[in-house]
């Protein structure tokens, strides 16, 4: 089968489509024929080699963390999944490889795909949606009427966080590029501000800050109300390991105020996302749809910035 891999660290051009053996589902696993997969900005430092001090996985490595598709086989002990089921899901925690013709994943990494979305557009949501849900509901415990700031509101997670914050009933302020202000208002932001012209000191007070940039955390934490919570979902890409350590220390010293987590959703969290999508609380935001062969173009676009939502890779399956 086809799969996107890289066998050395480097720029987007190290990504290539290669032929690998088709996986077989083991006990408790489901084999999914992938129809579409999301392209995650969080994989860029892994591909570039900036995470080699932390990630020891051998090369070559696959890429892609989430996918949509149809079940083609189930392993021993799997219940509730049948051949032909429309599903979406995520690769096991800290593994990649969703941009491939087939994936074999634990059954608990899957949920029924939303009936109101095509498998192509839905591929923009599993990772971003579960991350935003966990950030706002489990970590921040955002309540109706609270003031939410989403910093980095145009990306995959940010665009979902704006929508979910509005659905919960918060007053949502979004920081985004000037060209995207009207667009984030359409997503649900009550206030949209140009991040280039707005620093922490220019802002009011917030109950919850969701940060998807990773810089100036001290300045944004200072904008929190007395019981405020900041959820850090990104790190400074120019000094990523130091940023991870620094943010981790902040969260350890002030756990009620600074929240940090690595997204590892349960089957119920995925099912919750399905229900949210079917209710219309969130909708996928697809920046562009590309074939597998153009994966390097997607990574170049993510590095350049200005992406609205997510790139999605189309495997060319029939609907």
C-alpha positions in Angstrom: 0.0 0.0 0.0 1.0 3.7 -0.3 2.1 5.6 2.8 3.9 9.0 3.3 7.2 8.6 5.2 10.5 10.3 5.7 13.8 8.5 6.2 15.9 11.5 7.3 15.2 14.8 9.1 14.9 17.9 7.1 12.7 20.3 5.1 9.3 19.3 3.7 11.0 17.7 0.6 12.1 14.7 2.8 8.5 13.6 2.7 7.8 11.0 0.1 5.1 8.5 -0.9 6.5 4.9 -0.6 5.2 1.4 -0.8 4.9 -0.5 2.5 3.2 -3.7 3.6 -0.5 -3.5 4.3 -1.2 -3.9 8.0 -3.3 -6.7 9.5 -5.6 -6.1 12.5 -4.3 -7.7 15.6 -6.4 -8.6 18.7 -8.5 -5.5 19.7 -7.6 -3.7 16.5 -9.6 -2.5 13.5 -8.3 -2.2 9.9 -9.5 1.0 8.3 -9.4 1.9 4.6 -8.4 5.6 4.9 -10.4 8.0 2.8 -8.8 11.2 4.1 -6.3 12.3 6.7 -5.5 15.6 8.4 -2.1 17.3 8.2 -0.9 18.3 11.6 1.4 21.3 12.2 2.6 19.7 15.4 4.5 17.1 13.3 6.7 19.7 11.7 9.4 19.8 14.5 9.5 16.0 14.4 10.1 16.0 10.7 12.7 18.8 10.9 14.6 17.0 13.6 14.0 19.5 16.4 12.5 16.8 18.6 15.1 14.1 18.2 16.3 14.7 21.8 12.9 13.6 23.0 11.5 11.3 20.3 13.6 8.2 19.8 11.4 6.4 17.2 13.4 4.8 14.4 13.5 6.0 10.8 11.7 5.8 8.4 8.7 7.3 10.1 5.1 7.8 8.9 3.1 11.0 9.3 -0.5 11.9 10.0 -2.3 11.6 13.3 -6.0 11.5 12.4 -8.1 10.0 9.6 -11.5 9.1 8.3 -12.5 6.0 6.4 -14.4 2.7 6.4 -13.8 -0.5 8.4 -12.5 -3.4 6.2 -11.6 -5.9 8.9 -11.7 -6.4 12.7 -9.4 -8.3 15.0 -10.2 -10.8 17.7 -12.2 -9.4 20.6 -13.5 -6.3 18.8 -17.2 -5.5 19.4 -19.4 -2.8 17.9 -17.5 -2.4 14.7 -18.5 -4.0 11.4 -17.1 -4.0 7.8 -18.3 -1.0 6.0 -18.8 1.3 9.0 -18.0 4.9 8.5 -15.5 5.9 11.2 -13.0 8.6 12.2 -10.2 8.3 14.6 -6.6 8.9 15.7 -3.4 6.9 15.7 -2.2 5.6 19.0 -0.7 8.3 21.3 2.7 9.5 20.1 2.5 7.5 16.9 1.9 8.7 13.4 1.1 7.1 10.1 -2.5 8.1 9.2 -1.5 9.3 5.7 -1.6 5.9 4.2 -4.0 3.7 2.3 -4.8 1.6 5.4 -4.3 1.9 9.2 -4.7 -0.8 11.9 -5.6 0.9 15.2 -7.0 -0.1 18.6 -10.8 -0.1 18.5 -10.9 2.6 21.2 -9.2 5.0 18.9 -12.3 5.1 16.7 -15.8 6.5 16.7 -18.6 6.6 14.2 -18.0 9.5 11.8 -20.7 12.3 11.8 -23.6 11.5 9.5 -23.8 15.1 8.4 -20.2 15.4 7.1 -18.5 13.8 4.2 -15.5 11.7 5.1 -13.3 14.2 3.3 -14.3 17.3 5.2 -14.6 15.4 8.5 -10.9 14.5 8.4 -10.1 18.1 9.6 -11.6 17.4 13.0 -10.5 14.4 15.0 -7.3 15.7 16.5 -8.2 19.4 16.5 -11.7 18.8 17.8 -10.7 16.4 20.7 -7.9 18.8 21.7 -10.2 21.7 21.8 -12.9 19.7 23.7 -10.4 18.6 26.3 -8.9 22.0 26.7 -12.2 23.8 27.2 -14.3 21.2 29.1 -11.8 19.1 31.1 -8.9 21.4 31.7 -10.4 25.0 31.7 -13.9 23.9 32.7 -15.2 26.9 30.7 -18.7 28.0 31.9 -21.4 30.0 30.1 -20.9 33.7 30.5 -17.1 33.4 31.1 -14.6 35.4 29.0 -12.5 33.3 26.7 -9.4 34.4 24.7 -8.2 32.2 21.9 -4.7 33.1 20.8 -4.0 31.6 17.4 -7.6 31.4 16.4 -7.3 30.5 12.7 -5.5 27.2 12.9 -6.9 23.7 13.3 -7.4 23.8 17.1 -8.0 27.5 17.3 -10.8 27.5 14.8 -12.5 24.7 16.7 -11.9 26.4 20.1 -13.7 29.5 18.9 -16.7 27.5 17.8 -16.9 25.4 20.9 -16.4 28.4 23.2 -19.4 30.1 21.5 -21.5 26.9 21.8 -20.7 26.7 25.5 -22.0 30.2 25.9 -18.7 32.1 26.6 -17.8 35.6 25.3 -15.1 34.7 22.8 -12.2 37.0 21.9 -10.0 35.8 19.1 -6.5 36.9 18.2 -5.8 36.4 14.4 -4.2 38.0 11.4 -5.8 41.2 10.1 -7.0 39.4 7.0 -8.8 36.8 9.0 -10.7 39.0 11.5 -14.1 38.9 9.6 -13.6 35.2 9.1 -13.1 34.3 12.8 -16.2 36.5 13.6 -18.1 34.2 11.3 -16.9 31.2 13.3 -18.4 32.7 16.4 -15.9 35.2 17.9 -17.6 38.1 19.6 -14.4 40.2 19.3 -11.6 39.7 16.8 -8.3 41.5 17.1 -5.2 41.7 15.0 -2.4 39.9 16.9 0.2 42.1 15.2 -1.3 45.2 16.7 -2.5 43.8 20.0 -0.2 42.7 22.8 -1.1 41.4 26.2 -1.2 44.8 27.8 -3.8 46.0 25.3 -6.2 43.3 26.4 -8.8 43.2 29.2 -9.2 40.4 31.7 -10.2 36.8 30.9 -11.4 33.8 32.7 -9.8 31.4 30.3 -7.0 31.8 27.8 -6.3 29.1 25.2 -2.8 29.7 23.8 -1.9 28.2 20.4 1.3 30.2 19.8 3.6 29.3 22.7 5.4 32.7 23.2 4.9 35.4 25.9 3.0 33.0 28.2 3.8 35.2 31.2 2.2 38.2 29.6 -1.0 36.4 28.7 -1.2 34.7 32.1 -1.1 38.2 33.6 -4.4 38.9 31.8 -6.2 36.2 33.8 -8.8 37.1 36.4 -8.2 35.9 40.0 -9.6 32.4 39.2 -8.5 32.4 35.6 -7.0 29.4 33.7 -4.5 29.4 30.8 -4.3 26.2 28.7 -1.0 26.0 26.8 -1.4 24.1 23.6 1.8 25.2 21.7 5.5 25.8 22.3 7.9 28.4 20.9 9.1 26.8 17.6 12.4 28.6 17.7 13.4 27.0 21.0 11.0 24.1 21.3 12.6 21.9 23.9 13.4 24.8 26.3 9.8 26.1 25.7 8.4 22.7 26.6 10.4 22.5 29.8 9.6 26.1 30.8 5.8 25.6 30.2 5.9 22.3 32.1 7.6 24.0 35.0 4.9 26.7 35.0 2.1 24.1 35.0 3.8 22.1 37.8 4.2 25.2 40.0 0.7 26.6 39.4 -1.5 23.7 38.3 -4.8 25.5 38.9 -3.7 28.4 36.8 -1.6 26.9 34.0 -2.9 23.8 32.3 -0.8 21.6 30.0 -1.7 18.2 28.4 -0.8 15.9 25.6 -4.0 15.1 23.7 -4.8 11.4 24.1 -8.6 11.2 23.7 -10.7 8.3 24.9 -13.3 6.6 22.7 -16.0 8.5 24.6 -14.3 11.8 23.8 -14.3 10.9 20.1 -17.9 10.0 20.3 -18.6 13.3 22.1 -17.0 15.1 19.1 -19.2 13.2 16.7 -22.3 14.4 18.7 -20.9 18.0 18.7 -20.5 17.9 14.9 -23.9 16.4 14.3 -25.5 19.1 16.5 -23.7 21.8 14.5 -21.6 23.1 17.5 -18.5 22.6 15.4 -17.8 22.3 11.7 -14.6 21.3 10.0 -12.4 24.1 8.6 -10.5 22.8 5.5 -7.9 25.2 4.2 -7.1 23.0 1.1 -7.5 19.4 -0.1 -4.4 17.8 -1.6 -3.5 14.4 -3.0 -1.0 12.3 -1.1 1.8 13.2 -3.6 1.5 16.9 -2.6 2.1 16.4 1.1 5.3 18.5 1.0 3.2 21.4 -0.3 1.0 21.2 2.8 4.0 21.2 5.1 5.5 24.2 3.3 2.1 26.0 3.7 2.0 25.3 7.4 5.6 26.6 7.9 4.7 29.8 6.0 1.7 30.4 8.2 -1.7 31.9 7.4 -3.5 28.6 7.2 -7.2 28.6 8.0 -8.1 25.3 9.7 -6.3 22.3 8.3 -4.9 20.8 5.2 -6.6 17.5 4.3 -5.1 14.7 2.2 -7.5 13.0 -0.1 -6.7 9.3 -0.7 -8.9 9.2 -3.8 -11.5 6.7 -2.5 -15.1 6.6 -3.6 -17.5 8.3 -1.2 
